Amino acid sequence: MPPIKSRVARRTADLAELYRDLHAHPELSFAEYRTASLVARRAKALGYEVTEGVGGTGVVARLANGPGPLILLRADMDALPIREQTGLPYASVAIDPDSGQPIMHACGHDMHTVCLLGALDLLAASRDRWSGTVLGVFQPAEEIGAGAQAMVDDGLFERFGKPEIVLAQHVLPIAAGTVATRAGAILSANDSLMVTLHGRGGHGSRPETTVDPIVLAAATVLRLQTIVSREIAATEQAVVTVGTLHAGTKENIIAEEAQLGLSVRTYSAEVRARVLEAVRRIVRAEAEAAGADRAPTIEYLTRLPVTVNDVVALDKTRAALCSALGSERVLEMGAFPASEDVGILAEAAGAPLSFWFFGGADPAKVAAAQERGTVEADIPMNHSPYFAPLAEPTIGCGVTALTAAAMAWLETGDASV
Protein backbone atom coordinates (compact mmCIF):
# COMPACT_ATOMS: atom_id res chain seq x y z
CA MET A 1 0.00 0.00 0.00
CA PRO A 2 1.53 3.38 -1.01
CA PRO A 3 1.97 6.10 1.62
CA ILE A 4 -0.98 8.30 2.53
CA LYS A 5 0.33 11.36 0.68
CA SER A 6 0.63 9.55 -2.63
CA ARG A 7 -2.87 8.13 -2.27
CA VAL A 8 -4.23 11.60 -1.49
CA ALA A 9 -2.59 13.02 -4.61
CA ARG A 10 -4.62 10.69 -6.84
CA ARG A 11 -7.86 12.03 -5.38
CA THR A 12 -6.96 15.72 -5.33
CA ALA A 13 -8.70 16.78 -8.55
CA ASP A 14 -12.04 15.32 -7.47
CA LEU A 15 -11.77 16.76 -3.97
CA ALA A 16 -10.81 20.20 -5.31
CA GLU A 17 -13.86 20.18 -7.58
CA LEU A 18 -16.03 19.24 -4.62
CA TYR A 19 -14.48 22.03 -2.55
CA ARG A 20 -15.26 24.62 -5.21
CA ASP A 21 -18.83 23.35 -5.44
CA LEU A 22 -19.39 23.54 -1.67
CA HIS A 23 -17.77 26.98 -1.53
CA ALA A 24 -20.13 28.25 -4.20
CA HIS A 25 -23.18 26.84 -2.39
CA PRO A 26 -22.87 27.71 1.32
CA GLU A 27 -25.71 27.18 3.78
CA LEU A 28 -26.37 28.70 7.19
CA SER A 29 -26.57 26.85 10.52
CA PHE A 30 -29.19 24.08 10.64
CA ALA A 31 -29.99 24.75 6.97
CA GLU A 32 -27.18 22.63 5.48
CA TYR A 33 -29.62 20.55 3.43
CA ARG A 34 -27.75 20.46 0.12
CA THR A 35 -24.40 19.91 1.84
CA ALA A 36 -25.76 17.11 4.01
CA SER A 37 -27.37 15.39 1.03
CA LEU A 38 -24.14 15.56 -0.96
CA VAL A 39 -22.11 14.26 1.99
CA ALA A 40 -24.53 11.39 2.60
CA ARG A 41 -24.50 10.35 -1.06
CA ARG A 42 -20.70 10.32 -1.23
CA ALA A 43 -20.26 8.47 2.07
CA LYS A 44 -22.75 5.79 1.00
CA ALA A 45 -20.83 5.32 -2.25
CA LEU A 46 -17.70 4.67 -0.18
CA GLY A 47 -19.43 1.82 1.65
CA TYR A 48 -20.33 3.59 4.88
CA GLU A 49 -23.57 3.07 6.77
CA VAL A 50 -25.04 6.58 6.64
CA THR A 51 -27.66 8.20 8.86
CA GLU A 52 -29.02 11.63 7.98
CA GLY A 53 -30.93 14.15 10.08
CA VAL A 54 -28.95 13.63 13.29
CA GLY A 55 -29.34 16.74 15.40
CA GLY A 56 -31.23 18.46 12.60
CA THR A 57 -29.06 18.37 9.50
CA GLY A 58 -26.14 16.33 10.81
CA VAL A 59 -24.83 13.26 8.98
CA VAL A 60 -23.14 10.25 10.58
CA ALA A 61 -21.13 7.83 8.41
CA ARG A 62 -20.18 4.57 10.17
CA LEU A 63 -17.78 1.89 8.92
CA ALA A 64 -17.27 -1.19 11.09
CA ASN A 65 -14.19 -3.20 10.15
CA GLY A 66 -13.68 -5.93 12.72
CA PRO A 67 -12.76 -5.68 16.40
CA GLY A 68 -10.99 -2.66 17.76
CA PRO A 69 -11.57 0.89 18.93
CA LEU A 70 -14.30 3.21 17.72
CA ILE A 71 -12.86 6.57 16.67
CA LEU A 72 -14.76 9.75 15.80
CA LEU A 73 -13.68 12.13 13.03
CA ARG A 74 -15.62 15.38 12.98
CA ALA A 75 -16.13 18.15 10.41
CA ASP A 76 -18.52 21.10 10.58
CA MET A 77 -20.58 22.15 7.54
CA ASP A 78 -22.24 25.54 8.08
CA ALA A 79 -21.39 28.95 6.62
CA LEU A 80 -21.73 32.58 7.74
CA PRO A 81 -23.98 35.54 6.85
CA ILE A 82 -21.24 37.44 4.97
CA ARG A 83 -21.12 38.81 1.42
CA GLU A 84 -18.10 37.23 -0.27
CA GLN A 85 -15.56 39.62 -1.80
CA THR A 86 -12.79 37.22 -2.86
CA GLY A 87 -13.42 37.62 -6.59
CA LEU A 88 -12.93 33.89 -7.09
CA PRO A 89 -14.64 32.30 -10.12
CA TYR A 90 -16.45 30.00 -7.68
CA ALA A 91 -17.28 32.73 -5.15
CA SER A 92 -20.62 32.44 -3.41
CA VAL A 93 -23.56 34.53 -4.54
CA ALA A 94 -25.95 32.66 -2.27
CA ILE A 95 -28.67 34.54 -0.42
CA ASP A 96 -30.56 33.17 2.55
CA PRO A 97 -34.23 32.98 1.44
CA ASP A 98 -35.54 33.73 4.91
CA SER A 99 -33.41 36.70 5.96
CA GLY A 100 -32.17 37.97 2.60
CA GLN A 101 -28.61 37.85 3.95
CA PRO A 102 -25.70 36.92 1.67
CA ILE A 103 -23.94 33.71 2.69
CA MET A 104 -20.28 32.74 2.48
CA HIS A 105 -17.99 29.95 3.63
CA ALA A 106 -15.81 32.46 5.46
CA CYS A 107 -14.51 30.01 8.07
CA GLY A 108 -13.47 27.05 5.93
CA HIS A 109 -16.15 24.55 6.86
CA ASP A 110 -16.39 23.62 3.18
CA MET A 111 -12.71 22.64 3.40
CA HIS A 112 -13.33 20.65 6.60
CA THR A 113 -16.15 18.72 4.94
CA VAL A 114 -14.05 17.88 1.88
CA CYS A 115 -11.08 16.74 3.97
CA LEU A 116 -13.24 14.44 6.09
CA LEU A 117 -14.77 12.89 2.97
CA GLY A 118 -11.26 12.41 1.60
CA ALA A 119 -10.14 10.73 4.82
CA LEU A 120 -13.19 8.45 4.83
CA ASP A 121 -12.35 7.48 1.26
CA LEU A 122 -8.76 6.53 2.16
CA LEU A 123 -9.81 4.62 5.25
CA ALA A 124 -12.41 2.64 3.30
CA ALA A 125 -9.82 1.83 0.64
CA SER A 126 -7.30 0.52 3.20
CA ARG A 127 -9.50 -1.72 5.34
CA ASP A 128 -6.93 -4.49 5.09
CA ARG A 129 -4.55 -2.34 7.17
CA TRP A 130 -6.72 -1.53 10.20
CA SER A 131 -9.37 -2.93 12.49
CA GLY A 132 -12.04 -1.09 14.44
CA THR A 133 -14.89 1.30 13.65
CA VAL A 134 -14.73 4.73 12.03
CA LEU A 135 -17.42 7.27 12.79
CA GLY A 136 -17.45 10.24 10.44
CA VAL A 137 -19.53 13.03 12.00
CA PHE A 138 -20.57 15.90 9.73
CA GLN A 139 -21.87 18.44 12.19
CA PRO A 140 -24.28 21.32 11.59
CA ALA A 141 -24.40 24.73 13.25
CA GLU A 142 -20.91 25.14 14.68
CA GLU A 143 -21.06 28.86 13.91
CA ILE A 144 -23.86 29.35 16.42
CA GLY A 145 -22.39 26.88 18.91
CA ALA A 146 -25.42 24.61 18.82
CA GLY A 147 -24.70 21.75 16.43
CA ALA A 148 -22.58 19.49 18.63
CA GLN A 149 -25.06 19.65 21.49
CA ALA A 150 -27.95 19.03 19.08
CA MET A 151 -26.31 15.83 17.84
CA VAL A 152 -25.58 14.70 21.41
CA ASP A 153 -29.18 15.42 22.42
CA ASP A 154 -30.36 13.38 19.42
CA GLY A 155 -28.63 10.30 20.83
CA LEU A 156 -25.38 10.42 18.85
CA PHE A 157 -23.48 8.17 21.23
CA GLU A 158 -26.41 5.98 22.26
CA ARG A 159 -27.16 5.25 18.61
CA PHE A 160 -23.66 4.95 17.16
CA GLY A 161 -21.39 4.14 20.10
CA LYS A 162 -18.95 6.10 22.25
CA PRO A 163 -15.54 6.75 20.71
CA GLU A 164 -12.13 6.16 22.21
CA ILE A 165 -10.88 9.43 20.71
CA VAL A 166 -12.40 12.51 19.06
CA LEU A 167 -10.28 13.89 16.19
CA ALA A 168 -10.96 17.24 14.53
CA GLN A 169 -9.16 19.94 12.59
CA HIS A 170 -9.77 23.53 11.47
CA VAL A 171 -8.28 25.48 8.57
CA LEU A 172 -6.45 28.69 9.50
CA PRO A 173 -4.53 31.25 7.38
CA ILE A 174 -1.12 29.86 8.23
CA ALA A 175 1.09 28.43 5.50
CA ALA A 176 -0.68 25.69 3.54
CA GLY A 177 0.98 22.33 4.06
CA THR A 178 1.58 22.88 7.76
CA VAL A 179 -0.41 22.02 10.87
CA ALA A 180 -0.30 23.60 14.32
CA THR A 181 -1.52 22.44 17.71
CA ARG A 182 -0.80 22.48 21.43
CA ALA A 183 -1.57 20.38 24.50
CA GLY A 184 -4.07 21.69 27.04
CA ALA A 185 -6.31 24.68 26.35
CA ILE A 186 -6.09 25.46 22.64
CA LEU A 187 -9.30 27.49 22.15
CA SER A 188 -11.10 29.79 24.54
CA ALA A 189 -14.47 29.54 26.17
CA ASN A 190 -17.07 31.75 24.50
CA ASP A 191 -19.96 33.58 26.11
CA SER A 192 -22.09 35.56 23.66
CA LEU A 193 -24.53 37.96 25.29
CA MET A 194 -27.25 40.33 24.13
CA VAL A 195 -27.59 43.33 26.45
CA THR A 196 -30.72 45.46 26.14
CA LEU A 197 -30.48 48.95 27.65
CA HIS A 198 -33.90 50.43 28.36
CA GLY A 199 -34.18 54.18 27.99
CA ARG A 200 -37.06 56.58 27.69
CA GLY A 201 -37.74 57.78 24.18
CA GLY A 202 -38.86 61.14 22.97
CA HIS A 203 -38.25 64.04 20.59
CA GLY A 204 -34.68 64.72 19.59
CA SER A 205 -35.13 68.42 20.37
CA ARG A 206 -35.99 67.73 24.02
CA PRO A 207 -33.43 65.25 25.37
CA GLU A 208 -34.04 66.52 28.91
CA THR A 209 -37.40 64.68 28.90
CA THR A 210 -35.78 61.37 27.96
CA VAL A 211 -33.21 58.82 29.02
CA ASP A 212 -31.13 58.48 25.89
CA PRO A 213 -30.16 54.79 25.41
CA ILE A 214 -27.57 55.68 22.76
CA VAL A 215 -25.62 57.84 25.18
CA LEU A 216 -26.05 55.09 27.77
CA ALA A 217 -24.81 52.52 25.24
CA ALA A 218 -21.76 54.62 24.37
CA ALA A 219 -20.79 54.97 28.02
CA THR A 220 -21.34 51.24 28.58
CA VAL A 221 -19.19 50.23 25.59
CA LEU A 222 -16.30 52.34 26.81
CA ARG A 223 -16.57 51.14 30.41
CA LEU A 224 -16.69 47.48 29.31
CA GLN A 225 -13.26 47.93 27.72
CA THR A 226 -11.77 48.51 31.18
CA ILE A 227 -12.57 44.97 32.34
CA VAL A 228 -9.56 43.35 30.66
CA SER A 229 -7.22 46.31 31.08
CA ARG A 230 -8.03 47.01 34.74
CA GLU A 231 -9.58 43.89 36.29
CA ILE A 232 -7.68 40.98 34.72
CA ALA A 233 -4.05 40.30 35.62
CA ALA A 234 -1.45 40.58 32.89
CA THR A 235 -0.63 36.89 33.40
CA GLU A 236 -4.21 35.89 32.51
CA GLN A 237 -6.09 36.11 29.22
CA ALA A 238 -9.51 37.47 28.34
CA VAL A 239 -11.24 39.31 25.52
CA VAL A 240 -14.38 41.45 25.73
CA THR A 241 -15.70 42.58 22.36
CA VAL A 242 -18.83 44.59 21.62
CA GLY A 243 -19.60 43.33 18.14
CA THR A 244 -22.99 44.95 17.55
CA LEU A 245 -24.78 48.11 18.67
CA HIS A 246 -28.31 48.74 17.45
CA ALA A 247 -30.55 51.67 18.38
CA GLY A 248 -32.86 54.21 16.86
CA THR A 249 -34.82 54.69 13.65
CA LYS A 250 -34.48 58.39 12.80
CA GLU A 251 -32.09 61.24 13.61
CA ASN A 252 -34.67 63.36 15.46
CA ILE A 253 -36.10 60.56 17.57
CA ILE A 254 -34.54 59.44 20.84
CA ALA A 255 -35.00 55.69 20.95
CA GLU A 256 -36.60 53.59 23.64
CA GLU A 257 -33.75 51.09 23.85
CA ALA A 258 -30.34 50.06 22.59
CA GLN A 259 -28.92 46.58 22.16
CA LEU A 260 -25.30 45.52 22.54
CA GLY A 261 -23.99 42.19 21.27
CA LEU A 262 -21.01 41.02 23.35
CA SER A 263 -18.45 38.27 22.85
CA VAL A 264 -16.42 37.22 25.90
CA ARG A 265 -13.43 34.85 25.56
CA THR A 266 -11.62 33.30 28.51
CA TYR A 267 -9.44 30.28 29.33
CA SER A 268 -10.20 29.53 32.99
CA ALA A 269 -13.37 29.14 35.04
CA GLU A 270 -12.19 31.74 37.55
CA VAL A 271 -11.47 34.42 34.94
CA ARG A 272 -14.68 33.57 33.10
CA ALA A 273 -16.77 34.12 36.23
CA ARG A 274 -14.91 37.35 37.07
CA VAL A 275 -15.36 38.84 33.60
CA LEU A 276 -19.04 37.96 33.34
CA GLU A 277 -19.74 39.43 36.78
CA ALA A 278 -17.93 42.60 35.74
CA VAL A 279 -20.10 42.82 32.61
CA ARG A 280 -23.25 42.54 34.73
CA ARG A 281 -21.99 45.09 37.25
CA ILE A 282 -21.01 47.68 34.65
CA VAL A 283 -24.19 47.33 32.62
CA ARG A 284 -26.38 47.76 35.70
CA ALA A 285 -24.30 50.64 37.09
CA GLU A 286 -24.28 52.62 33.83
CA ALA A 287 -28.06 52.24 33.54
CA GLU A 288 -28.51 53.49 37.06
CA ALA A 289 -26.13 56.41 36.46
CA ALA A 290 -28.17 57.38 33.40
CA GLY A 291 -31.40 57.37 35.41
CA ALA A 292 -32.96 54.54 33.43
CA ASP A 293 -36.47 53.62 34.57
CA ARG A 294 -35.86 49.90 33.98
CA ALA A 295 -32.88 47.73 34.73
CA PRO A 296 -31.08 46.35 31.66
CA THR A 297 -31.68 42.77 30.54
CA ILE A 298 -28.87 40.33 29.72
CA GLU A 299 -29.53 37.28 27.56
CA TYR A 300 -26.95 34.54 26.92
CA LEU A 301 -26.96 33.50 23.27
CA THR A 302 -24.04 31.04 23.21
CA ARG A 303 -21.99 29.42 25.95
CA LEU A 304 -19.11 27.24 24.80
CA PRO A 305 -16.49 25.56 26.97
CA VAL A 306 -12.72 25.87 26.63
CA THR A 307 -11.44 23.47 23.95
CA VAL A 308 -8.84 21.30 25.68
CA ASN A 309 -6.47 18.86 24.00
CA ASP A 310 -5.79 15.83 26.16
CA VAL A 311 -2.03 15.78 26.78
CA VAL A 312 -1.48 12.02 26.43
CA ALA A 313 -3.83 11.66 23.45
CA LEU A 314 -2.26 14.60 21.64
CA ASP A 315 1.22 13.09 22.02
CA LYS A 316 0.01 10.04 20.13
CA THR A 317 -1.81 12.09 17.50
CA ARG A 318 1.10 14.51 17.06
CA ALA A 319 3.49 11.59 16.45
CA ALA A 320 1.21 10.41 13.64
CA LEU A 321 1.07 13.88 12.12
CA CYS A 322 4.86 14.18 12.25
CA SER A 323 5.26 10.78 10.62
CA ALA A 324 2.86 11.60 7.79
CA LEU A 325 3.75 15.25 7.15
CA GLY A 326 7.28 15.62 8.50
CA SER A 327 8.06 17.03 11.92
CA GLU A 328 9.11 20.38 10.41
CA ARG A 329 5.52 20.88 9.24
CA VAL A 330 3.94 20.19 12.64
CA LEU A 331 4.15 23.47 14.55
CA GLU A 332 3.64 24.35 18.20
CA MET A 333 1.21 27.20 18.77
CA GLY A 334 -0.09 29.29 21.62
CA ALA A 335 -3.67 29.31 22.84
CA PHE A 336 -5.97 30.85 20.22
CA PRO A 337 -8.84 33.14 21.35
CA ALA A 338 -11.49 31.66 19.09
CA SER A 339 -14.06 29.10 20.22
CA GLU A 340 -15.43 25.75 19.03
CA ASP A 341 -18.14 23.34 20.10
CA VAL A 342 -16.22 20.14 19.24
CA GLY A 343 -15.24 19.83 22.91
CA ILE A 344 -18.90 19.16 23.69
CA LEU A 345 -18.66 15.93 21.67
CA ALA A 346 -15.57 14.78 23.56
CA GLU A 347 -17.01 15.70 26.95
CA ALA A 348 -20.33 13.98 26.26
CA ALA A 349 -18.55 10.85 25.06
CA GLY A 350 -16.10 10.85 27.97
CA ALA A 351 -13.30 10.68 25.38
CA PRO A 352 -10.06 12.65 24.95
CA LEU A 353 -9.85 15.26 22.21
CA SER A 354 -7.08 15.83 19.66
CA PHE A 355 -7.67 19.07 17.75
CA TRP A 356 -5.30 20.85 15.40
CA PHE A 357 -5.21 23.62 12.79
CA PHE A 358 -4.04 23.15 9.22
CA GLY A 359 -2.85 25.90 6.94
CA GLY A 360 -4.80 27.31 4.01
CA ALA A 361 -2.78 30.38 2.98
CA ASP A 362 -0.24 30.71 0.18
CA PRO A 363 3.13 29.93 1.86
CA ALA A 364 4.98 32.54 -0.25
CA LYS A 365 2.49 35.26 0.67
CA VAL A 366 2.64 34.29 4.34
CA ALA A 367 6.45 34.39 4.34
CA ALA A 368 6.51 37.78 2.59
CA ALA A 369 3.94 39.21 4.99
CA GLN A 370 5.88 37.89 7.98
CA GLU A 371 9.05 39.56 6.67
CA ARG A 372 7.21 42.87 6.27
CA GLY A 373 5.39 42.50 9.59
CA THR A 374 2.03 42.85 7.82
CA VAL A 375 0.43 39.43 8.34
CA GLU A 376 -2.74 40.81 9.93
CA ALA A 377 -3.20 43.34 7.13
CA ASP A 378 -2.24 41.15 4.17
CA ILE A 379 -3.47 37.63 5.05
CA PRO A 380 -7.29 37.49 5.42
CA MET A 381 -8.42 35.83 8.65
CA ASN A 382 -11.38 33.52 9.17
CA HIS A 383 -14.70 35.40 9.10
CA SER A 384 -13.31 37.91 6.60
CA PRO A 385 -15.17 38.42 3.29
CA TYR A 386 -11.77 37.84 1.64
CA PHE A 387 -11.03 34.51 3.37
CA ALA A 388 -10.27 31.90 0.71
CA PRO A 389 -8.08 28.87 1.49
CA LEU A 390 -6.08 27.51 -1.42
CA ALA A 391 -7.46 24.25 -2.75
CA GLU A 392 -3.95 22.83 -2.83
CA PRO A 393 -1.88 21.99 -0.90
CA THR A 394 -4.57 22.64 1.74
CA ILE A 395 -6.77 19.68 0.80
CA GLY A 396 -3.82 17.32 0.55
CA CYS A 397 -2.53 18.34 3.96
CA GLY A 398 -5.96 18.18 5.61
CA VAL A 399 -6.78 14.73 4.23
CA THR A 400 -3.31 13.40 5.05
CA ALA A 401 -3.43 14.74 8.61
CA LEU A 402 -6.89 13.40 9.40
CA THR A 403 -6.20 10.00 7.85
CA ALA A 404 -2.85 9.62 9.61
CA ALA A 405 -4.36 10.56 12.96
CA ALA A 406 -7.20 8.08 12.45
CA MET A 407 -4.84 5.25 11.50
CA ALA A 408 -2.75 5.85 14.61
CA TRP A 409 -5.79 5.20 16.80
CA LEU A 410 -7.18 2.17 14.93
CA GLU A 411 -6.05 -1.35 15.74
CA THR A 412 -2.84 -2.22 13.83
CA GLY A 413 -2.99 1.23 12.30
CA ASP A 414 0.00 3.53 11.89
CA ALA A 415 0.56 6.79 10.04
CA SER A 416 2.98 5.33 7.51
CA VAL A 417 0.61 3.03 5.61
C-alpha positions in Angstrom: 0.0 0.0 0.0 1.5 3.4 -1.0 2.0 6.1 1.6 -1.0 8.3 2.5 0.3 11.4 0.7 0.6 9.5 -2.6 -2.9 8.1 -2.3 -4.2 11.6 -1.5 -2.6 13.0 -4.6 -4.6 10.7 -6.8 -7.9 12.0 -5.4 -7.0 15.7 -5.3 -8.7 16.8 -8.5 -12.0 15.3 -7.5 -11.8 16.8 -4.0 -10.8 20.2 -5.3 -13.9 20.2 -7.6 -16.0 19.2 -4.6 -14.5 22.0 -2.6 -15.3 24.6 -5.2 -18.8 23.3 -5.4 -19.4 23.5 -1.7 -17.8 27.0 -1.5 -20.1 28.2 -4.2 -23.2 26.8 -2.4 -22.9 27.7 1.3 -25.7 27.2 3.8 -26.4 28.7 7.2 -26.6 26.8 10.5 -29.2 24.1 10.6 -30.0 24.8 7.0 -27.2 22.6 5.5 -29.6 20.5 3.4 -27.8 20.5 0.1 -24.4 19.9 1.8 -25.8 17.1 4.0 -27.4 15.4 1.0 -24.1 15.6 -1.0 -22.1 14.3 2.0 -24.5 11.4 2.6 -24.5 10.4 -1.1 -20.7 10.3 -1.2 -20.3 8.5 2.1 -22.7 5.8 1.0 -20.8 5.3 -2.2 -17.7 4.7 -0.2 -19.4 1.8 1.7 -20.3 3.6 4.9 -23.6 3.1 6.8 -25.0 6.6 6.6 -27.7 8.2 8.9 -29.0 11.6 8.0 -30.9 14.1 10.1 -28.9 13.6 13.3 -29.3 16.7 15.4 -31.2 18.5 12.6 -29.1 18.4 9.5 -26.1 16.3 10.8 -24.8 13.3 9.0 -23.1 10.2 10.6 -21.1 7.8 8.4 -20.2 4.6 10.2 -17.8 1.9 8.9 -17.3 -1.2 11.1 -14.2 -3.2 10.1 -13.7 -5.9 12.7 -12.8 -5.7 16.4 -11.0 -2.7 17.8 -11.6 0.9 18.9 -14.3 3.2 17.7 -12.9 6.6 16.7 -14.8 9.8 15.8 -13.7 12.1 13.0 -15.6 15.4 13.0 -16.1 18.2 10.4 -18.5 21.1 10.6 -20.6 22.2 7.5 -22.2 25.5 8.1 -21.4 29.0 6.6 -21.7 32.6 7.7 -24.0 35.5 6.8 -21.2 37.4 5.0 -21.1 38.8 1.4 -18.1 37.2 -0.3 -15.6 39.6 -1.8 -12.8 37.2 -2.9 -13.4 37.6 -6.6 -12.9 33.9 -7.1 -14.6 32.3 -10.1 -16.4 30.0 -7.7 -17.3 32.7 -5.2 -20.6 32.4 -3.4 -23.6 34.5 -4.5 -26.0 32.7 -2.3 -28.7 34.5 -0.4 -30.6 33.2 2.6 -34.2 33.0 1.4 -35.5 33.7 4.9 -33.4 36.7 6.0 -32.2 38.0 2.6 -28.6 37.9 3.9 -25.7 36.9 1.7 -23.9 33.7 2.7 -20.3 32.7 2.5 -18.0 29.9 3.6 -15.8 32.5 5.5 -14.5 30.0 8.1 -13.5 27.0 5.9 -16.2 24.6 6.9 -16.4 23.6 3.2 -12.7 22.6 3.4 -13.3 20.7 6.6 -16.2 18.7 4.9 -14.1 17.9 1.9 -11.1 16.7 4.0 -13.2 14.4 6.1 -14.8 12.9 3.0 -11.3 12.4 1.6 -10.1 10.7 4.8 -13.2 8.5 4.8 -12.3 7.5 1.3 -8.8 6.5 2.2 -9.8 4.6 5.2 -12.4 2.6 3.3 -9.8 1.8 0.6 -7.3 0.5 3.2 -9.5 -1.7 5.3 -6.9 -4.5 5.1 -4.6 -2.3 7.2 -6.7 -1.5 10.2 -9.4 -2.9 12.5 -12.0 -1.1 14.4 -14.9 1.3 13.7 -14.7 4.7 12.0 -17.4 7.3 12.8 -17.5 10.2 10.4 -19.5 13.0 12.0 -20.6 15.9 9.7 -21.9 18.4 12.2 -24.3 21.3 11.6 -24.4 24.7 13.2 -20.9 25.1 14.7 -21.1 28.9 13.9 -23.9 29.3 16.4 -22.4 26.9 18.9 -25.4 24.6 18.8 -24.7 21.7 16.4 -22.6 19.5 18.6 -25.1 19.7 21.5 -27.9 19.0 19.1 -26.3 15.8 17.8 -25.6 14.7 21.4 -29.2 15.4 22.4 -30.4 13.4 19.4 -28.6 10.3 20.8 -25.4 10.4 18.8 -23.5 8.2 21.2 -26.4 6.0 22.3 -27.2 5.3 18.6 -23.7 5.0 17.2 -21.4 4.1 20.1 -18.9 6.1 22.3 -15.5 6.7 20.7 -12.1 6.2 22.2 -10.9 9.4 20.7 -12.4 12.5 19.1 -10.3 13.9 16.2 -11.0 17.2 14.5 -9.2 19.9 12.6 -9.8 23.5 11.5 -8.3 25.5 8.6 -6.4 28.7 9.5 -4.5 31.3 7.4 -1.1 29.9 8.2 1.1 28.4 5.5 -0.7 25.7 3.5 1.0 22.3 4.1 1.6 22.9 7.8 -0.4 22.0 10.9 -0.3 23.6 14.3 -1.5 22.4 17.7 -0.8 22.5 21.4 -1.6 20.4 24.5 -4.1 21.7 27.0 -6.3 24.7 26.3 -6.1 25.5 22.6 -9.3 27.5 22.2 -11.1 29.8 24.5 -14.5 29.5 26.2 -17.1 31.7 24.5 -20.0 33.6 26.1 -22.1 35.6 23.7 -24.5 38.0 25.3 -27.3 40.3 24.1 -27.6 43.3 26.5 -30.7 45.5 26.1 -30.5 48.9 27.6 -33.9 50.4 28.4 -34.2 54.2 28.0 -37.1 56.6 27.7 -37.7 57.8 24.2 -38.9 61.1 23.0 -38.2 64.0 20.6 -34.7 64.7 19.6 -35.1 68.4 20.4 -36.0 67.7 24.0 -33.4 65.3 25.4 -34.0 66.5 28.9 -37.4 64.7 28.9 -35.8 61.4 28.0 -33.2 58.8 29.0 -31.1 58.5 25.9 -30.2 54.8 25.4 -27.6 55.7 22.8 -25.6 57.8 25.2 -26.1 55.1 27.8 -24.8 52.5 25.2 -21.8 54.6 24.4 -20.8 55.0 28.0 -21.3 51.2 28.6 -19.2 50.2 25.6 -16.3 52.3 26.8 -16.6 51.1 30.4 -16.7 47.5 29.3 -13.3 47.9 27.7 -11.8 48.5 31.2 -12.6 45.0 32.3 -9.6 43.3 30.7 -7.2 46.3 31.1 -8.0 47.0 34.7 -9.6 43.9 36.3 -7.7 41.0 34.7 -4.1 40.3 35.6 -1.4 40.6 32.9 -0.6 36.9 33.4 -4.2 35.9 32.5 -6.1 36.1 29.2 -9.5 37.5 28.3 -11.2 39.3 25.5 -14.4 41.4 25.7 -15.7 42.6 22.4 -18.8 44.6 21.6 -19.6 43.3 18.1 -23.0 45.0 17.6 -24.8 48.1 18.7 -28.3 48.7 17.4 -30.6 51.7 18.4 -32.9 54.2 16.9 -34.8 54.7 13.6 -34.5 58.4 12.8 -32.1 61.2 13.6 -34.7 63.4 15.5 -36.1 60.6 17.6 -34.5 59.4 20.8 -35.0 55.7 20.9 -36.6 53.6 23.6 -33.8 51.1 23.9 -30.3 50.1 22.6 -28.9 46.6 22.2 -25.3 45.5 22.5 -24.0 42.2 21.3 -21.0 41.0 23.4 -18.5 38.3 22.8 -16.4 37.2 25.9 -13.4 34.9 25.6 -11.6 33.3 28.5 -9.4 30.3 29.3 -10.2 29.5 33.0 -13.4 29.1 35.0 -12.2 31.7 37.5 -11.5 34.4 34.9 -14.7 33.6 33.1 -16.8 34.1 36.2 -14.9 37.3 37.1 -15.4 38.8 33.6 -19.0 38.0 33.3 -19.7 39.4 36.8 -17.9 42.6 35.7 -20.1 42.8 32.6 -23.3 42.5 34.7 -22.0 45.1 37.3 -21.0 47.7 34.7 -24.2 47.3 32.6 -26.4 47.8 35.7 -24.3 50.6 37.1 -24.3 52.6 33.8 -28.1 52.2 33.5 -28.5 53.5 37.1 -26.1 56.4 36.5 -28.2 57.4 33.4 -31.4 57.4 35.4 -33.0 54.5 33.4 -36.5 53.6 34.6 -35.9 49.9 34.0 -32.9 47.7 34.7 -31.1 46.3 31.7 -31.7 42.8 30.5 -28.9 40.3 29.7 -29.5 37.3 27.6 -27.0 34.5 26.9 -27.0 33.5 23.3 -24.0 31.0 23.2 -22.0 29.4 25.9 -19.1 27.2 24.8 -16.5 25.6 27.0 -12.7 25.9 26.6 -11.4 23.5 24.0 -8.8 21.3 25.7 -6.5 18.9 24.0 -5.8 15.8 26.2 -2.0 15.8 26.8 -1.5 12.0 26.4 -3.8 11.7 23.4 -2.3 14.6 21.6 1.2 13.1 22.0 0.0 10.0 20.1 -1.8 12.1 17.5 1.1 14.5 17.1 3.5 11.6 16.5 1.2 10.4 13.6 1.1 13.9 12.1 4.9 14.2 12.2 5.3 10.8 10.6 2.9 11.6 7.8 3.7 15.2 7.1 7.3 15.6 8.5 8.1 17.0 11.9 9.1 20.4 10.4 5.5 20.9 9.2 3.9 20.2 12.6 4.1 23.5 14.6 3.6 24.4 18.2 1.2 27.2 18.8 -0.1 29.3 21.6 -3.7 29.3 22.8 -6.0 30.9 20.2 -8.8 33.1 21.4 -11.5 31.7 19.1 -14.1 29.1 20.2 -15.4 25.8 19.0 -18.1 23.3 20.1 -16.2 20.1 19.2 -15.2 19.8 22.9 -18.9 19.2 23.7 -18.7 15.9 21.7 -15.6 14.8 23.6 -17.0 15.7 26.9 -20.3 14.0 26.3 -18.5 10.8 25.1 -16.1 10.8 28.0 -13.3 10.7 25.4 -10.1 12.7 24.9 -9.8 15.3 22.2 -7.1 15.8 19.7 -7.7 19.1 17.8 -5.3 20.9 15.4 -5.2 23.6 12.8 -4.0 23.1 9.2 -2.8 25.9 6.9 -4.8 27.3 4.0 -2.8 30.4 3.0 -0.2 30.7 0.2 3.1 29.9 1.9 5.0 32.5 -0.2 2.5 35.3 0.7 2.6 34.3 4.3 6.5 34.4 4.3 6.5 37.8 2.6 3.9 39.2 5.0 5.9 37.9 8.0 9.0 39.6 6.7 7.2 42.9 6.3 5.4 42.5 9.6 2.0 42.8 7.8 0.4 39.4 8.3 -2.7 40.8 9.9 -3.2 43.3 7.1 -2.2 41.1 4.2 -3.5 37.6 5.1 -7.3 37.5 5.4 -8.4 35.8 8.6 -11.4 33.5 9.2 -14.7 35.4 9.1 -13.3 37.9 6.6 -15.2 38.4 3.3 -11.8 37.8 1.6 -11.0 34.5 3.4 -10.3 31.9 0.7 -8.1 28.9 1.5 -6.1 27.5 -1.4 -7.5 24.2 -2.8 -3.9 22.8 -2.8 -1.9 22.0 -0.9 -4.6 22.6 1.7 -6.8 19.7 0.8 -3.8 17.3 0.5 -2.5 18.3 4.0 -6.0 18.2 5.6 -6.8 14.7 4.2 -3.3 13.4 5.1 -3.4 14.7 8.6 -6.9 13.4 9.4 -6.2 10.0 7.8 -2.9 9.6 9.6 -4.4 10.6 13.0 -7.2 8.1 12.4 -4.8 5.3 11.5 -2.7 5.8 14.6 -5.8 5.2 16.8 -7.2 2.2 14.9 -6.1 -1.4 15.7 -2.8 -2.2 13.8 -3.0 1.2 12.3 0.0 3.5 11.9 0.6 6.8 10.0 3.0 5.3 7.5 0.6 3.0 5.6 
